[in-house]
Amino acid sequence: MAWFDVHMTFDPSGLTAYVNGEYVDATRASVSIFDHGFLYGDGVFEGMRVFEGGLFRAELHMERLARSTRTIGLAMPRDLLGITVRWCAAAS
């Protein structure tokens, strides 16, 4: 097997991702190699669990996201992010 012949260990089938202002099937989600976060590694990650269509401890997750984005000087459009997170949770 060549070094570039890597197989995903996670199956994103049936999941929805929000990429560049658009909801897409997670199997088609991608990020440009020229994306600032990709090139320079600045970004924030927060894993959120969904149980029975609802986010588990959503406010705590949003507070952590806000704190983390402030720490690295990244703008966080809280209203848009909240809507997007709720939509993705409902669609998953």
C-alpha positions, 0 to 999 in steps of 0.5 A, spaced: 500 500 500 502 506 498 503 512 503 497 516 499 492 510 499 489 511 506 482 509 508 477 512 512 476 509 519 469 513 520 463 512 515 460 519 514 454 516 510 447 519 512 451 525 516 450 533 514 456 538 514 456 545 514 461 548 509 462 555 507 455 557 508 452 551 505 449 544 508 452 538 504 452 531 505 458 529 509 461 524 504 462 530 500 464 535 505 471 538 503 476 544 505 480 548 500 487 547 501 488 555 501 483 555 507 486 560 512 485 555 517 488 549 513 494 553 511 496 556 518 492 551 523 488 556 526 481 554 528 477 551 534 474 544 534 468 542 539 465 536 539 457 536 540 453 530 542 445 529 539 441 525 543 433 524 541 434 530 536 437 535 541 444 537 543 447 535 549 449 541 554 448 545 548 449 552 552 456 549 555 458 547 548 457 554 545 460 558 551 466 553 550 466 555 543 466 563 544 471 562 549 476 559 545 475 563 539 476 569 543 482 566 545 485 565 538 482 572 536 477 568 531 470 572 530 464 567 532 458 569 529 454 567 535 447 567 532 449 564 525 453 559 529 447 557 533 442 556 528 447 552 524 448 547 530 441 546 531 440 545 524 445 540 523 443 536 530 436 536 527 438 533 520 443 528 523 
